[in-house]
Amino acid sequence: MNKPAIIEEAQEGLSFANVLRDRLVCGVILIDGGEKVTALTGQANRLLGLSPEQATLPVFDALPAPLQALVRETLSSGKAPADQQIDLQSDDRGTVTLRISAVPFRPGKKDSGVVVVLNDLTSARQLDEHLAQLDRLANVGTLAASMAHEIKNALVAGKTFIDLLLEKHQDAELVDVVRREMGRIDALVTRMLKFAGPARPVFSGIRLHEVLDHSLRLVQPQLDGKAIALNRSFQAAPDLVRGDDCQLQQAFVNLFLNALEAMGPDGTLSVTTETISSDGPSARQGDSAGRTRLRITVKDDGAGIPPRDLARLFEPFFTTKANGTGLGLAITRRIILEHRGTITVESQPGRGTAFHILLPTAA
């Protein structure tokens, strides 16, 4: 059988697969002895990220360089080389890891053509990374909870003794510094315990605007200290939600403090609320008809967040701050999720950051 007949037979055998090309778990490319692409499945096109102009039988030079080298090695030797693994950059998926296998049409015969099979290893690699991360976080969480519990117990006796000493000390400035630092240590340990330990929220009907007002009063000294203007617009009506006011307050204060740290003097902090109908464009799948949600937006005009950091923003222990713990936003997200809500972030470097929280209204 001559070479064109072999290629034609292979193409005919692939025609049925082309009908199901989008269902294939791997991509297939047929290349003849003259380095011409004679067939390309849709999955292969997707994995390689070829442009629409290249999707229909692209020229050989449009293929990634490692793939070209593997095909040329197969054509020149007539033997199937060892599988190779390459990383490609995709606009929509980031780094894509592929395993490439090349098999000659006629084993042992040079320039007979090559069948290239592409397998996507990205999901498996990401799964391994996520499992390893979960294992590390579980170990760190157990250790952190144990350490925080012991430190907090020791602080009780230490704080009582220090308070007695401070009452007799005449240096008011030093007294304030020591008390503030002791309070900071206690707050940090408490945050670690709340993150690592099981949450026990106490839900009741609460007015969201009252929680926001109280949270803003807590950060008012920092607002005044940096001359930050506050733009407050509470338009949600009604503002009744079911939740734990202490936990929601903690979530909001975390967001306010992050915004203040991101801004320089004379910045603007915007806190707005509005009612979102389940029939509107922001409705989520599964929302019951007529059910409304409250959207809270916390926006600053600070430095913004680099795109590379946005995806990791809510990860525990991830921080870009010199003295940050990486727990504030992780705790905030967990609190919002416990209240059957969602939290998303939008940011552009140099143009500020906006956090959007959606909470269901109380029935």
C-alpha positions in Angstrom: 0.0 0.0 0.0 1.5 3.4 -1.0 1.9 6.3 1.4 -1.1 8.4 0.1 -3.4 5.4 0.4 -2.2 4.9 4.0 -2.9 8.5 4.9 -6.3 8.3 3.2 -7.2 5.2 5.1 -6.1 6.8 8.4 -8.2 9.9 7.6 -11.3 7.8 6.9 -10.8 5.9 10.1 -10.7 9.2 11.9 -13.9 10.6 10.3 -16.1 8.9 12.9 -14.0 10.2 15.7 -14.4 13.7 14.3 -18.1 13.5 15.0 -17.3 13.0 18.7 -14.1 15.1 18.7 -15.3 17.4 21.5 -16.0 14.3 23.7 -12.4 12.9 23.4 -10.3 12.9 26.5 -7.2 13.4 24.3 -6.3 15.3 21.1 -5.1 13.6 17.9 -3.1 15.0 15.0 -2.2 13.3 11.8 1.0 14.4 10.0 2.3 13.0 6.7 5.9 12.3 5.7 6.2 15.8 4.2 5.4 17.4 7.6 2.0 18.4 6.5 -0.9 18.3 9.0 -3.6 16.2 7.4 -6.1 15.9 10.3 -6.6 17.7 13.6 -9.3 17.0 16.2 -11.1 19.7 18.0 -9.7 18.6 21.3 -6.1 18.9 19.9 -6.9 22.4 18.7 -8.3 23.4 22.1 -5.3 21.9 24.0 -2.8 23.7 21.7 -4.7 27.0 21.8 -4.5 27.5 18.1 -6.2 30.6 16.6 -9.4 30.2 14.5 -7.3 30.7 11.3 -5.0 27.8 12.4 -7.8 25.5 13.5 -8.4 23.9 10.1 -5.3 21.9 9.2 -2.6 24.4 10.4 0.8 24.6 8.9 3.4 22.5 10.6 5.4 25.5 11.8 2.3 26.7 13.8 2.7 23.7 16.2 4.7 24.1 19.4 8.5 23.7 18.9 8.7 20.6 21.2 6.0 18.9 19.2 7.7 19.7 15.9 11.0 18.2 17.2 9.2 15.0 18.4 7.5 14.5 15.0 10.7 15.1 13.1 12.5 12.5 15.3 9.7 10.0 14.6 9.8 10.6 10.9 13.5 10.3 10.6 13.8 7.2 12.7 10.6 5.4 12.0 10.4 4.5 15.7 8.1 5.8 18.5 10.2 8.0 20.8 9.6 8.3 24.5 6.6 10.4 25.5 7.4 14.0 26.3 5.7 16.4 28.7 5.5 20.1 27.8 3.9 23.2 29.3 2.0 25.7 27.2 0.6 29.1 28.1 -3.2 29.4 27.5 -5.1 32.7 27.6 -8.1 31.2 29.5 -6.5 28.4 31.5 -3.0 29.7 32.3 -0.3 27.0 32.1 -1.5 23.8 30.4 0.6 20.6 30.9 0.5 18.1 28.0 1.9 14.7 27.5 2.8 14.1 23.8 3.0 10.6 22.2 4.1 10.1 18.6 3.7 6.8 16.7 4.7 6.3 13.0 2.1 5.1 10.6 4.4 2.2 9.6 6.7 1.3 12.4 10.3 0.9 11.3 9.8 2.8 8.0 11.0 6.4 7.8 8.9 9.3 6.6 5.7 7.2 6.7 3.7 9.8 8.6 3.0 10.2 12.3 0.0 10.0 14.7 0.4 12.5 17.6 -1.7 12.0 20.7 -2.0 14.8 23.2 -3.1 14.1 26.8 -4.1 17.0 29.1 -2.3 16.5 32.5 -3.3 19.9 33.9 -6.3 18.7 35.9 -4.3 15.8 37.4 -1.4 18.1 38.3 -3.8 20.7 39.8 -5.5 18.0 41.8 -2.2 16.8 43.2 -1.3 20.3 44.1 -4.6 20.9 45.8 -4.4 17.7 47.8 -0.9 18.5 48.9 -2.0 22.0 49.9 -5.0 20.6 51.8 -2.8 18.2 53.7 -0.4 21.1 54.6 -3.2 23.3 55.7 -4.8 20.5 57.8 -1.5 20.0 59.6 -0.8 23.7 60.0 -4.4 24.2 61.2 -4.1 21.5 63.9 -0.8 22.8 65.0 -2.0 26.4 65.0 -5.1 25.6 67.0 -3.1 23.7 69.6 -0.5 26.4 69.9 -3.1 29.2 70.0 -5.1 27.4 72.7 -2.0 27.0 74.9 -0.9 30.6 74.4 -4.3 31.9 75.2 -4.4 30.0 78.5 -1.0 31.3 79.4 -2.0 34.9 78.5 -4.8 34.8 81.1 -2.4 34.6 84.0 0.2 36.8 82.3 -2.3 39.6 81.4 -3.7 39.7 85.0 -0.2 40.1 86.4 0.8 42.7 83.9 -2.4 44.7 84.5 -1.6 44.8 88.3 1.9 46.1 87.5 0.6 48.7 85.1 -1.8 50.1 87.6 1.3 51.0 89.8 3.4 52.3 86.9 3.6 56.1 86.4 4.5 56.1 82.7 1.2 56.5 81.0 2.6 56.2 77.5 4.4 52.9 78.3 1.2 51.6 80.0 -0.8 52.3 76.8 1.8 50.6 74.6 2.0 47.5 76.7 -1.8 47.2 77.0 -2.2 47.7 73.3 0.4 45.1 72.4 -1.1 42.6 74.9 -4.4 43.2 73.3 -2.9 42.7 69.8 -1.4 39.3 70.8 -4.7 38.2 72.4 -6.6 39.3 69.2 -4.2 37.4 66.9 -4.5 34.2 69.0 -8.2 34.5 69.0 -8.3 34.9 65.2 -6.2 31.8 64.8 -8.5 29.8 67.1 -11.6 31.0 65.2 -10.0 30.1 61.9 -8.7 26.7 62.9 -11.5 25.6 65.2 -15.1 24.8 64.2 -17.4 27.8 63.8 -20.4 28.1 66.1 -22.4 31.0 64.8 -25.5 32.1 66.6 -28.0 33.2 64.0 -30.9 35.6 64.6 -32.6 38.4 62.8 -30.3 41.4 62.6 -30.3 44.8 60.8 -27.3 44.8 58.5 -27.0 48.6 58.4 -26.7 48.6 62.2 -23.8 46.1 62.0 -22.1 48.2 59.3 -22.5 51.4 61.3 -21.0 49.8 64.4 -18.1 48.3 62.4 -17.4 51.7 60.9 -17.3 53.3 64.3 -14.6 50.8 65.4 -12.3 52.0 62.6 -13.2 55.7 62.9 -9.9 56.5 64.6 -7.9 55.0 61.7 -10.1 56.9 59.3 -9.4 60.2 61.1 -5.7 59.4 61.5 -5.2 59.1 57.7 -7.8 61.8 56.8 -9.7 59.1 54.9 -13.1 60.3 53.5 -16.0 58.0 54.1 -18.6 57.7 51.4 -21.6 55.8 52.9 -24.7 54.9 50.9 -27.1 52.4 52.5 -29.9 51.9 50.0 -30.9 48.3 50.8 -34.5 48.1 52.0 -35.3 46.1 54.0 -31.9 45.3 55.5 -33.0 42.4 57.7 -30.8 39.3 57.4 -30.3 36.2 59.5 -26.9 36.0 60.9 -24.4 36.4 63.7 -23.8 40.1 64.2 -20.4 39.5 65.9 -19.1 37.4 63.1 -20.4 39.7 60.4 -18.9 42.7 62.3 -15.5 40.9 62.3 -15.8 40.3 58.5 -16.6 43.9 57.8 -13.9 45.3 60.1 -11.4 43.0 58.3 -12.4 44.5 54.9 -12.3 48.1 56.3 -8.8 47.6 57.8 -7.5 46.1 54.5 -8.9 49.1 52.6 -7.3 51.5 55.0 -3.9 49.8 54.7 -4.2 50.0 50.9 -4.8 53.7 50.9 -2.6 56.7 51.5 -3.7 59.9 53.3 -6.7 61.7 51.9 -8.1 58.5 50.2 -11.8 57.6 50.0 -13.5 54.5 51.5 -16.9 53.7 50.0 -19.4 51.4 51.7 -22.7 50.9 49.9 -25.7 48.5 50.1 -28.4 47.7 47.7 -31.2 45.1 47.2 -30.7 42.6 44.4 -33.8 40.7 43.1 -33.6 37.1 42.1 -35.2 38.1 38.8 -32.4 40.6 38.0 -29.2 40.1 36.0 -27.2 39.3 39.2 -29.4 36.4 40.2 -27.8 33.1 40.9 -28.9 29.8 39.6 -31.1 28.1 42.2 -32.5 31.3 43.6 -36.2 31.0 44.3 -38.5 33.4 42.5 -39.0 36.6 44.3 -36.2 36.0 46.7 -34.0 39.1 47.3 -30.4 39.4 48.4 -28.4 42.3 49.8 -25.2 43.4 48.1 -22.6 45.1 50.2 -19.7 46.8 48.4 -16.5 47.9 50.2 -14.4 50.0 47.8 -11.1 51.9 48.2 -9.1 54.0 45.9 -5.8 52.5 47.0 -2.9 50.8 45.3 -5.0 47.9 44.0 -4.0 44.2 43.8 -1.8 42.6 41.1 -3.7 40.2 38.9 -1.3 37.3 39.9 -2.4 37.7 43.5 -6.2 37.9 43.0 -6.7 34.1 42.7 -4.9 33.5 46.0 -6.4 36.4 47.9 -8.6 34.3 50.2 -6.1 31.5 50.8 -5.1 31.0 54.4 -1.7 32.4 55.3 -1.3 34.1 51.9 -0.3 37.8 52.4 1.5 40.5 50.5 2.0 42.6 53.7 5.3 42.7 55.5 3.7 41.9 58.9 0.5 40.3 57.7 -0.8 36.9 58.9 -2.8 36.0 55.8 -5.8 35.1 58.0 -8.0 38.2 57.8 -9.6 37.6 54.3 -9.7 33.8 54.8 -11.7 34.3 58.0 -13.9 36.9 56.2 -14.7 34.5 53.4 -15.5 31.7 55.8 -17.9 33.9 57.7 -19.7 35.0 54.6 -20.0 31.4 53.4 -21.4 30.3 56.8 -24.1 33.0 56.2 -25.0 31.4 52.8 -23.4 34.3 51.0 -20.7 35.0 48.5 -17.8 37.3 48.4 -15.9 38.4 45.2 -13.2 41.0 44.5 -12.4 43.3 41.7 -9.2 45.2 41.5 -6.9 47.1 39.1 -3.4 48.2 40.1 -3.3 51.9 40.8 -7.1 52.2 40.7 -8.3 50.6 43.9 -10.2 47.5 45.0 -13.8 46.6 45.5 -15.2 43.7 47.5 -18.7 42.6 46.8 -20.7 40.6 49.3 -24.1 39.0 48.6 -26.3 37.9 51.6 -29.8 36.4 51.5 -32.5 38.5 53.1 -34.4 37.1 56.0 -37.6 35.4 55.1 
